[in-house]
Amino acid sequence: MYSMFGSTVAAISTPRGKGGIAVIRVSGEDALTICEKFISPKNGKPLSEIKANTAVLTNVYDENGDILDESVVTVFRAPRSYTGEDTVEISCHGGVLLTESILSRTFACGAVQAGPGEFTRRAFSAGKLSLSQAEAVIGMIDAETRAALSLSKTNLGGAVRRKTDAIYEKLKELISSVYAVIDFPDEDLSSMDDDEVHAGIREVIEALEALRRSYKTGHAVCEGVRTVIFGKPNTGKSTILNLLAEKERAIVTDIAGTTRDVISETVAAGNVTLRLSDTAGVHGTEDAVESIGVKKSMEALEEAELVLAVFDLSHGLDAEDEEILSHVAKRAKIGVPVIAVCNKSDLFDASANETEIRRIRETLGTEPILLCAKNDESRDALVSRIEDTFESSDFSLSDTTVITNARQHAAVSDALAHANCALDTLDFLGADLACTELELAMGKLGELDGRQVTVDVVDSIFHRFCVGK
């Protein structure tokens, strides 16, 4: 079998450590030949004669011919394997030394160490997976919520690939139809009239816009939202961190300024993953350490994709609260979601504080949420607000194509920009230039699933994988 990869590779595909079993994967043109040098099936047949997709009990031998282990070996033959190549998977007992010893035997017999994500990269190169499906593999491995796991599973099944294939084919149809008129004006070869071409481009634009909108949710579910808990000292920011984390992650006291550095934690807020940062209280201070903490808080605010702005209305709004409002309002104006949290609701009467609540509402353009972070039931209310912020009502995670990372979002956004330009160009500058824009849109869309992707992009994706996947 021909392969663009010249070597046969091997790696341990299960986590390092003690366990019931470990799996060593060997893939490449010489996988069976290499493994046959130190593995002997107990049924008496050589490994090369074992049928595809068959598991057999074997003895695995060391360099001296002594039995290392009794292992179950599964044979997969090209092209019906994960990588599209001949593949042998050795399921041995899961000791660290034993596993490393068997891996060393594969190297001694001719295999080389697989690089990060090399098995999946070979699957991509063999056409077994698209680039978005390959990214879904690492999404399933890294999933921290059921929603992230479900969405990655859907994309591994080809949801994004099918959607982009449909848009790609539509673009190809439009370009072919327009060029037919340009190149053969007297032959009536076009399958579309002008109105149909316009409608076709609009159809492409609508599909791309839907994909682009889905990123807000896909990013929140799979990559996680950089979230800052922001406010003046002693408003209960650390208590909110502990509430969301469902553990005592930060020290909580009645002393203002307890938190002097940024404390980070990753938590699941329903379907949304939060990369939480609890910041030092923002206020004027002469304390050198506190000043550093305040500076870090401001830096975290500038990088945040979600702001939980925390206020304690038991004493009304003071000048420091107004400063907090001013800072977070600037983020809200540029589209960063801000959730105003009026904490310590057990210590104030909402009706008596209507003026302050209205002030927050009008400044931030959002309805504040009133809660007591010391009460566990408050978590549900806050999580519900967070989910509402990032889960679009236009679609559900189960039945809609959702893009999940910045690379995919950039490709869709660029393709959309070219499609919009094509529509404008068609009306004012002519079909030739419109087709140029449609071809550029095809190119950008092709980058998403690997049709026209550079080696550097592929390298950066697969280097995120662990060795053995």
One Martini backbone bead per residue (centre of mass of N, CA, C, O) as a GRO file, in nm:
protein
  469
    1MET     BB    1   0.096   0.036   0.021
    2TYR     BB    2   0.049   0.366  -0.009
    3SER     BB    3   0.243   0.629   0.161
    4MET     BB    4   0.335   0.947   0.279
    5PHE     BB    5   0.451   0.764   0.499
    6GLY     BB    6   0.763   0.598   0.544
    7SER     BB    7   0.681   0.499   0.831
    8THR     BB    8   0.659   0.303   1.118
    9VAL     BB    9   0.454   0.347   1.401
   10ALA     BB   10   0.474   0.400   1.768
   11ALA     BB   11   0.251   0.384   2.066
   12ILE     BB   12   0.106   0.482   2.353
   13SER     BB   13  -0.265   0.507   2.394
   14THR     BB   14  -0.243   0.518   2.698
   15PRO     BB   15  -0.211   0.608   2.999
   16ARG     BB   16   0.020   0.661   3.217
   17GLY     BB   17   0.038   0.371   3.416
   18LYS     BB   18  -0.150   0.190   3.617
   19GLY     BB   19  -0.335  -0.106   3.492
   20GLY     BB   20  -0.511  -0.342   3.342
   21ILE     BB   21  -0.446  -0.190   3.066
   22ALA     BB   22  -0.259  -0.154   2.759
   23VAL     BB   23  -0.192   0.037   2.451
   24ILE     BB   24  -0.027  -0.053   2.151
   25ARG     BB   25   0.043   0.127   1.854
   26VAL     BB   26   0.074   0.009   1.507
   27SER     BB   27   0.165   0.200   1.203
   28GLY     BB   28   0.193   0.069   0.874
   29GLU     BB   29   0.329  -0.114   0.622
   30ASP     BB   30   0.514  -0.285   0.861
   31ALA     BB   31   0.345  -0.379   1.109
   32LEU     BB   32   0.330  -0.692   1.077
   33THR     BB   33   0.631  -0.753   1.042
   34ILE     BB   34   0.727  -0.635   1.310
   35CYS     BB   35   0.534  -0.796   1.510
   36GLU     BB   36   0.622  -1.087   1.414
   37LYS     BB   37   0.910  -1.081   1.566
   38PHE     BB   38   0.747  -1.076   1.885
   39ILE     BB   39   0.472  -1.223   1.792
   40SER     BB   40   0.259  -1.509   1.906
   41PRO     BB   41   0.008  -1.685   1.827
   42LYS     BB   42  -0.177  -1.947   1.988
   43ASN     BB   43  -0.297  -2.072   1.706
   44GLY     BB   44  -0.017  -2.085   1.511
   45LYS     BB   45  -0.034  -1.833   1.355
   46PRO     BB   46   0.066  -1.590   1.184
   47LEU     BB   47   0.004  -1.259   1.187
   48SER     BB   48  -0.031  -1.228   0.868
   49GLU     BB   49  -0.296  -1.444   0.884
   50ILE     BB   50  -0.472  -1.257   1.019
   51LYS     BB   51  -0.762  -1.130   1.025
   52ALA     BB   52  -0.940  -0.876   0.994
   53ASN     BB   53  -1.073  -0.764   1.284
   54THR     BB   54  -0.885  -0.942   1.485
   55ALA     BB   55  -0.857  -1.116   1.792
   56VAL     BB   56  -0.561  -1.239   1.969
   57LEU     BB   57  -0.385  -1.462   2.146
   58THR     BB   58  -0.057  -1.389   2.289
   59ASN     BB   59   0.291  -1.382   2.266
   60VAL     BB   60   0.545  -1.179   2.415
   61TYR     BB   61   0.880  -1.102   2.325
   62ASP     BB   62   1.193  -1.072   2.389
   63GLU     BB   63   1.526  -1.057   2.288
   64ASN     BB   64   1.563  -1.367   2.424
   65GLY     BB   65   1.268  -1.524   2.397
   66ASP     BB   66   1.107  -1.428   2.627
   67ILE     BB   67   0.827  -1.385   2.806
   68LEU     BB   68   0.654  -1.088   2.870
   69ASP     BB   69   0.350  -1.150   2.756
   70GLU     BB   70  -0.005  -1.182   2.765
   71SER     BB   71  -0.177  -1.084   2.470
   72VAL     BB   72  -0.399  -0.879   2.294
   73VAL     BB   73  -0.436  -0.887   1.936
   74THR     BB   74  -0.510  -0.643   1.682
   75VAL     BB   75  -0.616  -0.649   1.338
   76PHE     BB   76  -0.560  -0.403   1.079
   77ARG     BB   77  -0.651  -0.327   0.746
   78ALA     BB   78  -0.595  -0.192   0.466
   79PRO     BB   79  -0.822   0.076   0.473
   80ARG     BB   80  -0.966  -0.061   0.751
   81SER     BB   81  -0.868   0.190   0.942
   82TYR     BB   82  -0.795   0.460   1.116
   83THR     BB   83  -0.537   0.537   0.920
   84GLY     BB   84  -0.539   0.337   0.649
   85GLU     BB   85  -0.349   0.129   0.772
   86ASP     BB   86  -0.167  -0.093   0.893
   87THR     BB   87  -0.273  -0.237   1.216
   88VAL     BB   88  -0.151  -0.276   1.558
   89GLU     BB   89  -0.297  -0.389   1.872
   90ILE     BB   90  -0.164  -0.395   2.204
   91SER     BB   91  -0.305  -0.574   2.482
   92CYS     BB   92  -0.176  -0.524   2.789
   93HIS     BB   93  -0.051  -0.509   3.074
   94GLY     BB   94  -0.054  -0.203   3.294
   95GLY     BB   95   0.252  -0.166   3.318
   96VAL     BB   96   0.506   0.044   3.286
   97LEU     BB   97   0.745  -0.145   3.217
   98LEU     BB   98   0.597  -0.333   3.023
   99THR     BB   99   0.505  -0.123   2.815
  100GLU     BB  100   0.790  -0.014   2.749
  101SER     BB  101   0.905  -0.287   2.655
  102ILE     BB  102   0.715  -0.329   2.413
  103LEU     BB  103   0.779  -0.067   2.268
  104SER     BB  104   1.084  -0.130   2.235
  105ARG     BB  105   1.036  -0.371   2.045
  106THR     BB  106   0.923  -0.209   1.808
  107PHE     BB  107   1.185  -0.048   1.763
  108ALA     BB  108   1.386  -0.291   1.729
  109CYS     BB  109   1.193  -0.397   1.469
  110GLY     BB  110   1.135  -0.082   1.308
  111ALA     BB  111   1.007   0.127   1.461
  112VAL     BB  112   0.876   0.450   1.537
  113GLN     BB  113   0.808   0.728   1.692
  114ALA     BB  114   0.532   0.885   1.753
  115GLY     BB  115   0.373   1.166   1.720
  116PRO     BB  116   0.168   1.405   1.779
  117GLY     BB  117  -0.121   1.288   1.634
  118GLU     BB  118  -0.034   1.083   1.402
  119PHE     BB  119  -0.273   0.892   1.362
  120THR     BB  120  -0.477   1.117   1.287
  121ARG     BB  121  -0.312   1.238   1.056
  122ARG     BB  122  -0.324   0.984   0.882
  123ALA     BB  123  -0.630   0.984   0.859
  124PHE     BB  124  -0.646   1.255   0.713
  125SER     BB  125  -0.453   1.187   0.472
  126ALA     BB  126  -0.650   0.930   0.393
  127GLY     BB  127  -0.961   1.041   0.427
  128LYS     BB  128  -1.106   0.958   0.709
  129LEU     BB  129  -1.074   1.266   0.786
  130SER     BB  130  -1.140   1.566   0.869
  131LEU     BB  131  -1.040   1.846   1.028
  132SER     BB  132  -1.292   1.873   1.212
  133GLN     BB  133  -1.279   1.577   1.309
  134ALA     BB  134  -1.001   1.591   1.435
  135GLU     BB  135  -1.080   1.813   1.641
  136ALA     BB  136  -1.302   1.632   1.777
  137VAL     BB  137  -1.115   1.436   1.911
  138ILE     BB  138  -0.989   1.639   2.113
  139GLY     BB  139  -1.262   1.726   2.225
  140MET     BB  140  -1.329   1.453   2.362
  141ILE     BB  141  -1.078   1.443   2.544
  142ASP     BB  142  -1.126   1.753   2.672
  143ALA     BB  143  -1.389   1.717   2.794
  144GLU     BB  144  -1.590   1.876   3.078
  145THR     BB  145  -1.869   1.823   2.942
  146ARG     BB  146  -2.148   1.688   2.806
  147ALA     BB  147  -2.178   1.898   2.583
  148ALA     BB  148  -1.891   1.875   2.468
  149LEU     BB  149  -1.908   1.576   2.403
  150SER     BB  150  -2.156   1.588   2.215
  151LEU     BB  151  -2.044   1.792   2.008
  152SER     BB  152  -1.789   1.633   1.930
  153LYS     BB  153  -1.940   1.383   1.832
  154THR     BB  154  -2.096   1.521   1.605
  155ASN     BB  155  -1.836   1.622   1.452
  156LEU     BB  156  -1.711   1.340   1.413
  157GLY     BB  157  -1.968   1.259   1.229
  158GLY     BB  158  -1.975   1.530   1.016
  159ALA     BB  159  -2.140   1.801   1.041
  160VAL     BB  160  -1.945   2.016   0.930
  161ARG     BB  161  -1.870   1.877   0.668
  162ARG     BB  162  -2.154   1.869   0.541
  163LYS     BB  163  -2.203   2.173   0.540
  164THR     BB  164  -1.948   2.262   0.379
  165ASP     BB  165  -1.999   2.089   0.132
  166ALA     BB  166  -2.264   2.227   0.046
  167ILE     BB  167  -2.143   2.510   0.009
  168TYR     BB  168  -1.917   2.436  -0.186
  169GLU     BB  169  -2.104   2.325  -0.412
  170LYS     BB  170  -2.259   2.589  -0.454
  171LEU     BB  171  -2.018   2.759  -0.540
  172LYS     BB  172  -1.941   2.585  -0.783
  173GLU     BB  173  -2.208   2.622  -0.935
  174LEU     BB  174  -2.195   2.930  -0.963
  175ILE     BB  175  -1.924   2.955  -1.110
  176SER     BB  176  -1.991   2.776  -1.354
  177SER     BB  177  -2.233   2.941  -1.455
  178VAL     BB  178  -2.091   3.214  -1.498
  179TYR     BB  179  -1.853   3.115  -1.684
  180ALA     BB  180  -2.033   3.010  -1.913
  181VAL     BB  181  -2.123   3.296  -2.001
  182ILE     BB  182  -1.845   3.426  -2.043
  183ASP     BB  183  -1.717   3.203  -2.246
  184PHE     BB  184  -2.035   3.128  -2.372
  185PRO     BB  185  -2.266   3.349  -2.471
  186ASP     BB  186  -2.403   3.169  -2.729
  187GLU     BB  187  -2.472   2.868  -2.579
  188ASP     BB  188  -2.652   2.829  -2.328
  189LEU     BB  189  -2.494   2.687  -2.049
  190SER     BB  190  -2.650   2.796  -1.828
  191SER     BB  191  -2.839   2.701  -1.526
  192MET     BB  192  -2.859   3.022  -1.470
  193ASP     BB  193  -2.991   3.304  -1.385
  194ASP     BB  194  -2.953   3.601  -1.235
  195ASP     BB  195  -3.153   3.547  -1.003
  196GLU     BB  196  -3.026   3.271  -0.920
  197VAL     BB  197  -2.750   3.379  -0.847
  198HIS     BB  198  -2.837   3.568  -0.628
  199ALA     BB  199  -2.982   3.352  -0.455
  200GLY     BB  200  -2.732   3.169  -0.417
  201ILE     BB  201  -2.558   3.372  -0.261
  202ARG     BB  202  -2.758   3.416  -0.030
  203GLU     BB  203  -2.756   3.124   0.063
  204VAL     BB  204  -2.460   3.122   0.143
  205ILE     BB  205  -2.472   3.354   0.345
  206GLU     BB  206  -2.675   3.226   0.542
  207ALA     BB  207  -2.505   2.974   0.610
  208LEU     BB  208  -2.255   3.128   0.717
  209GLU     BB  209  -2.397   3.291   0.938
  210ALA     BB  210  -2.489   3.047   1.103
  211LEU     BB  211  -2.207   2.943   1.163
  212ARG     BB  212  -2.097   3.196   1.301
  213ARG     BB  213  -2.308   3.206   1.534
  214SER     BB  214  -2.229   2.922   1.662
  215TYR     BB  215  -1.957   2.998   1.806
  216LYS     BB  216  -2.047   3.108   2.074
  217THR     BB  217  -2.135   2.828   2.175
  218GLY     BB  218  -1.899   2.643   2.097
  219HIS     BB  219  -1.686   2.792   2.264
  220ALA     BB  220  -1.828   2.771   2.543
  221VAL     BB  221  -1.838   2.457   2.548
  222CYS     BB  222  -1.531   2.370   2.447
  223GLU     BB  223  -1.317   2.605   2.533
  224GLY     BB  224  -1.410   2.845   2.691
  225VAL     BB  225  -1.472   3.120   2.910
  226ARG     BB  226  -1.339   3.416   2.982
  227THR     BB  227  -1.374   3.489   3.334
  228VAL     BB  228  -1.462   3.772   3.536
  229ILE     BB  229  -1.443   3.874   3.873
  230PHE     BB  230  -1.583   4.199   3.945
  231GLY     BB  231  -1.476   4.439   4.202
  232LYS     BB  232  -1.484   4.541   4.496
  233PRO     BB  233  -1.418   4.503   4.802
  234ASN     BB  234  -1.627   4.288   4.980
  235THR     BB  235  -1.868   4.153   4.771
  236GLY     BB  236  -1.813   3.826   4.705
  237LYS     BB  237  -1.626   3.700   4.485
  238SER     BB  238  -1.512   3.439   4.620
  239THR     BB  239  -1.789   3.315   4.679
  240ILE     BB  240  -1.863   3.285   4.378
  241LEU     BB  241  -1.638   3.099   4.303
  242ASN     BB  242  -1.720   2.874   4.504
  243LEU     BB  243  -2.002   2.832   4.393
  244LEU     BB  244  -1.918   2.744   4.102
  245ALA     BB  245  -1.699   2.524   4.201
  246GLU     BB  246  -1.803   2.364   4.458
  247LYS     BB  247  -1.567   2.498   4.638
  248GLU     BB  248  -1.285   2.592   4.839
  249ARG     BB  249  -1.085   2.799   4.651
  250ALA     BB  250  -1.128   3.056   4.831
  251ILE     BB  251  -1.068   3.292   5.051
  252VAL     BB  252  -1.298   3.383   5.324
  253THR     BB  253  -1.364   3.713   5.451
  254ASP     BB  254  -1.432   4.026   5.622
  255ILE     BB  255  -1.175   4.119   5.489
  256ALA     BB  256  -1.056   4.349   5.303
  257GLY     BB  257  -0.836   4.220   5.057
  258THR     BB  258  -0.775   3.911   5.051
  259THR     BB  259  -0.753   3.937   4.747
  260ARG     BB  260  -0.428   3.985   4.557
  261ASP     BB  261  -0.489   3.781   4.331
  262VAL     BB  262  -0.530   3.573   4.067
  263ILE     BB  263  -0.787   3.329   4.055
  264SER     BB  264  -0.805   3.007   3.905
  265GLU     BB  265  -1.085   2.834   3.729
  266THR     BB  266  -1.252   2.542   3.615
  267VAL     BB  267  -1.599   2.539   3.510
  268ALA     BB  268  -1.931   2.412   3.515
  269ALA     BB  269  -2.211   2.589   3.355
  270GLY     BB  270  -2.349   2.358   3.258
  271ASN     BB  271  -2.279   2.389   2.917
  272VAL     BB  272  -2.067   2.588   3.030
  273THR     BB  273  -1.733   2.692   3.012
  274LEU     BB  274  -1.524   2.825   3.271
  275ARG     BB  275  -1.253   3.067   3.292
  276LEU     BB  276  -1.183   3.157   3.597
  277SER     BB  277  -1.146   3.492   3.760
  278ASP     BB  278  -1.037   3.604   4.066
  279THR     BB  279  -1.018   3.927   4.184
  280ALA     BB  280  -0.906   4.197   4.295
  281GLY     BB  281  -1.001   4.465   4.443
  282VAL     BB  282  -1.115   4.771   4.314
  283HIS     BB  283  -0.898   5.031   4.434
  284GLY     BB  284  -0.766   5.262   4.624
  285THR     BB  285  -0.404   5.229   4.698
  286GLU     BB  286  -0.086   5.210   4.890
  287ASP     BB  287  -0.047   4.920   4.850
  288ALA     BB  288   0.173   4.739   4.669
  289VAL     BB  289   0.030   4.464   4.645
  290GLU     BB  290  -0.253   4.565   4.575
  291SER     BB  291  -0.171   4.718   4.319
  292ILE     BB  292  -0.098   4.466   4.160
  293GLY     BB  293  -0.378   4.335   4.181
  294VAL     BB  294  -0.532   4.560   4.032
  295LYS     BB  295  -0.379   4.541   3.768
  296LYS     BB  296  -0.459   4.244   3.711
  297SER     BB  297  -0.763   4.297   3.703
  298MET     BB  298  -0.758   4.481   3.452
  299GLU     BB  299  -0.632   4.274   3.262
  300ALA     BB  300  -0.859   4.062   3.289
  301LEU     BB  301  -1.085   4.243   3.179
  302GLU     BB  302  -0.959   4.286   2.889
  303GLU     BB  303  -0.974   3.950   2.834
  304ALA     BB  304  -1.267   3.914   2.863
  305GLU     BB  305  -1.583   3.729   2.771
  306LEU     BB  306  -1.678   3.758   3.078
  307VAL     BB  307  -1.870   3.949   3.321
  308LEU     BB  308  -1.876   3.957   3.681
  309ALA     BB  309  -2.048   4.207   3.838
  310VAL     BB  310  -1.998   4.308   4.176
  311PHE     BB  311  -2.248   4.387   4.429
  312ASP     BB  312  -2.318   4.573   4.740
  313LEU     BB  313  -2.641   4.694   4.857
  314SER     BB  314  -2.627   4.730   5.177
  315HIS     BB  315  -2.465   5.031   5.104
  316GLY     BB  316  -2.493   5.079   4.831
  317LEU     BB  317  -2.357   5.319   4.608
  318ASP     BB  318  -2.036   5.409   4.545
  319ALA     BB  319  -1.755   5.529   4.403
  320GLU     BB  320  -1.638   5.244   4.349
  321ASP     BB  321  -1.884   5.135   4.200
  322GLU     BB  322  -1.877   5.346   3.973
  323GLU     BB  323  -1.606   5.252   3.866
  324ILE     BB  324  -1.693   4.970   3.794
  325LEU     BB  325  -1.915   5.053   3.596
  326SER     BB  326  -1.727   5.199   3.399
  327HIS     BB  327  -1.549   4.959   3.320
  328VAL     BB  328  -1.777   4.752   3.225
  329ALA     BB  329  -1.920   4.937   3.018
  330LYS     BB  330  -1.690   4.933   2.809
  331ARG     BB  331  -1.722   4.629   2.749
  332ALA     BB  332  -2.022   4.630   2.667
  333LYS     BB  333  -1.990   4.825   2.415
  334ILE     BB  334  -1.804   4.583   2.265
  335GLY     BB  335  -1.976   4.297   2.345
  336VAL     BB  336  -1.931   4.217   2.631
  337PRO     BB  337  -2.054   4.021   2.856
  338VAL     BB  338  -2.268   4.132   3.132
  339ILE     BB  339  -2.310   4.034   3.477
  340ALA     BB  340  -2.505   4.153   3.727
  341VAL     BB  341  -2.422   4.117   4.080
  342CYS     BB  342  -2.633   4.119   4.362
  343ASN     BB  343  -2.512   4.074   4.655
  344LYS     BB  344  -2.642   4.003   4.960
  345SER     BB  345  -2.971   3.975   4.967
  346ASP     BB  346  -2.998   3.926   5.287
  347LEU     BB  347  -2.911   4.256   5.347
  348PHE     BB  348  -3.145   4.352   5.141
  349ASP     BB  349  -3.390   4.560   4.982
  350ALA     BB  350  -3.496   4.585   4.671
  351SER     BB  351  -3.702   4.820   4.695
  352ALA     BB  352  -3.495   5.012   4.845
  353ASN     BB  353  -3.281   4.957   4.581
  354GLU     BB  354  -3.396   5.061   4.301
  355THR     BB  355  -3.201   5.285   4.221
  356GLU     BB  356  -2.945   5.106   4.196
  357ILE     BB  357  -3.060   4.896   4.000
  358ARG     BB  358  -3.125   5.102   3.776
  359ARG     BB  359  -2.838   5.202   3.736
  360ILE     BB  360  -2.723   4.935   3.640
  361ARG     BB  361  -2.918   4.878   3.408
  362GLU     BB  362  -2.861   5.144   3.241
  363THR     BB  363  -2.548   5.112   3.214
  364LEU     BB  364  -2.550   4.790   3.102
  365GLY     BB  365  -2.821   4.673   2.969
  366THR     BB  366  -2.902   4.488   3.228
  367GLU     BB  367  -3.031   4.256   3.438
  368PRO     BB  368  -2.998   4.206   3.746
  369ILE     BB  369  -2.877   3.970   3.986
  370LEU     BB  370  -3.017   3.834   4.280
  371LEU     BB  371  -2.800   3.722   4.554
  372CYS     BB  372  -2.666   3.453   4.769
  373ALA     BB  373  -2.354   3.302   4.772
  374LYS     BB  374  -2.403   3.120   5.038
  375ASN     BB  375  -2.623   2.992   4.861
  376ASP     BB  376  -2.658   2.717   4.664
  377GLU     BB  377  -2.921   2.801   4.498
  378SER     BB  378  -2.781   3.038   4.339
  379ARG     BB  379  -2.641   2.880   4.114
  380ASP     BB  380  -2.876   2.825   3.921
  381ALA     BB  381  -2.933   3.120   3.847
  382LEU     BB  382  -2.650   3.187   3.733
  383VAL     BB  383  -2.626   2.960   3.524
  384SER     BB  384  -2.877   3.034   3.361
  385ARG     BB  385  -2.767   3.311   3.268
  386ILE     BB  386  -2.517   3.204   3.125
  387GLU     BB  387  -2.660   3.021   2.922
  388ASP     BB  388  -2.833   3.247   2.791
  389THR     BB  389  -2.582   3.405   2.681
  390PHE     BB  390  -2.457   3.138   2.496
  391GLU     BB  391  -2.740   3.021   2.410
  392SER     BB  392  -2.902   2.995   2.135
  393SER     BB  393  -3.237   3.001   2.009
  394ASP     BB  394  -3.175   2.902   1.704
  395PHE     BB  395  -3.041   2.648   1.854
  396SER     BB  396  -2.922   2.322   1.906
  397LEU     BB  397  -2.680   2.090   1.988
  398SER     BB  398  -2.827   1.831   1.848
  399ASP     BB  399  -2.940   1.981   1.543
  400THR     BB  400  -2.675   2.163   1.494
  401THR     BB  401  -2.432   2.328   1.339
  402VAL     BB  402  -2.110   2.359   1.516
  403ILE     BB  403  -1.862   2.569   1.584
  404THR     BB  404  -1.553   2.555   1.815
  405ASN     BB  405  -1.322   2.742   1.682
  406ALA     BB  406  -1.116   2.994   1.570
  407ARG     BB  407  -1.040   2.871   1.297
  408GLN     BB  408  -1.325   2.821   1.192
  409HIS     BB  409  -1.429   3.112   1.227
  410ALA     BB  410  -1.229   3.247   1.033
  411ALA     BB  411  -1.308   3.092   0.777
  412VAL     BB  412  -1.607   3.176   0.773
  413SER     BB  413  -1.568   3.485   0.782
  414ASP     BB  414  -1.406   3.506   0.518
  415ALA     BB  415  -1.613   3.373   0.333
  416LEU     BB  416  -1.838   3.578   0.391
  417ALA     BB  417  -1.696   3.832   0.289
  418HIS     BB  418  -1.671   3.729  -0.007
  419ALA     BB  419  -1.973   3.681  -0.059
  420ASN     BB  420  -2.064   3.972  -0.015
  421CYS     BB  421  -1.879   4.091  -0.233
  422ALA     BB  422  -2.001   3.933  -0.471
  423LEU     BB  423  -2.282   4.062  -0.461
  424ASP     BB  424  -2.188   4.353  -0.510
  425THR     BB  425  -2.017   4.302  -0.769
  426LEU     BB  426  -2.238   4.193  -0.958
  427ASP     BB  427  -2.391   4.477  -0.977
  428PHE     BB  428  -2.119   4.684  -1.036
  429LEU     BB  429  -1.857   4.496  -1.180
  430GLY     BB  430  -1.926   4.201  -1.236
  431ALA     BB  431  -1.877   3.858  -1.290
  432ASP     BB  432  -1.573   3.822  -1.275
  433LEU     BB  433  -1.529   3.945  -0.988
  434ALA     BB  434  -1.734   3.769  -0.843
  435CYS     BB  435  -1.587   3.499  -0.896
  436THR     BB  436  -1.336   3.569  -0.740
  437GLU     BB  437  -1.482   3.584  -0.465
  438LEU     BB  438  -1.596   3.294  -0.470
  439GLU     BB  439  -1.319   3.157  -0.480
  440LEU     BB  440  -1.224   3.272  -0.208
  441ALA     BB  441  -1.448   3.141  -0.044
  442MET     BB  442  -1.370   2.851  -0.112
  443GLY     BB  443  -1.086   2.862   0.010
  444LYS     BB  444  -1.169   2.925   0.303
  445LEU     BB  445  -1.355   2.678   0.332
  446GLY     BB  446  -1.127   2.471   0.267
  447GLU     BB  447  -0.965   2.524   0.532
  448LEU     BB  448  -1.155   2.399   0.743
  449ASP     BB  449  -1.136   2.078   0.604
  450GLY     BB  450  -0.852   2.057   0.411
  451ARG     BB  451  -0.845   2.127   0.102
  452GLN     BB  452  -0.668   2.430   0.158
  453VAL     BB  453  -0.427   2.359   0.353
  454THR     BB  454  -0.164   2.413   0.543
  455VAL     BB  455   0.096   2.270   0.703
  456ASP     BB  456   0.104   2.460   0.950
  457VAL     BB  457  -0.188   2.413   1.039
  458VAL     BB  458  -0.171   2.110   1.076
  459ASP     BB  459   0.055   2.113   1.283
  460SER     BB  460  -0.094   2.283   1.503
  461ILE     BB  461  -0.320   2.081   1.553
  462PHE     BB  462  -0.152   1.804   1.613
  463HIS     BB  463   0.022   1.928   1.856
  464ARG     BB  464  -0.228   1.904   2.063
  465PHE     BB  465  -0.174   1.624   2.082
  466CYS     BB  466  -0.111   1.327   2.192
  467VAL     BB  467   0.071   1.067   2.227
  468GLY     BB  468  -0.126   0.801   2.060
  469LYS     BB  469  -0.357   0.965   1.863
   0.00000   0.00000   0.00000
